[in-house]
Amino acid sequence: MIIYFLIVNILAASLFCYDKRAAIKHRHRIPEAVLHFTELIGGVFIIIPLMYIIRHKNRKFRYFGITFLIFAAWIGLLIWYLSHFNSFDLSMFDL
């Protein structure tokens, strides 16, 4: 699982950085649907920091919103997985 996330995040970061360079040089860009797909398959964990590190797509509200929805879905999925398959104690989140 860790190797999968490493590969997907490297791929997502590469595509995101390439899109930033293409935007600067006014070249053919990577469609946002492709970038969101890499986020959906697990690359969202590198894309969010990269949005601010390389200052790319962090002002586009629609892109930003979709990315954070994908991030929230991943966090929810990870919490669900850990609580059902790994004796993860959710009592620390009780108010």
Residue, then its C-alpha position, 0 to 999 in steps of 0.5 A: m500500500i505504501i509503495y502504491f501511494l508513493i508511485v501515485n504521488i510521484l506521478a501526480a506531482s510530476l504532472f502538476c509540476y509539468d502543468k505549471r511549467a506549461a502554463i508559464k511557457h504558454r504550452h499545451r496544458i494537462p486537462e484538469a480532469v486528468l489532474h483530478f483523476t490523479e488526486l482521486i487515485g491517491g495523489v491528493f496528498i502531494i497536490i495540496p502542499l504543491m498548490y502552495i509551494i509552487r503557487h499553481k491552481n491555488r486561486k482557482f476556486r473550482y479546482f481548489g474546491i474539487t481538490f479539497l472534496i477529494f481530500a476530505a473523501w480520502i480522509g473519511l475513507l482512511i478513518w473508516y478503514l482504520s476503524h474497521f480493519n485496524s483496531f483504530d480507536l475513534s474515541m479520541f475524537d469524541l467531544 
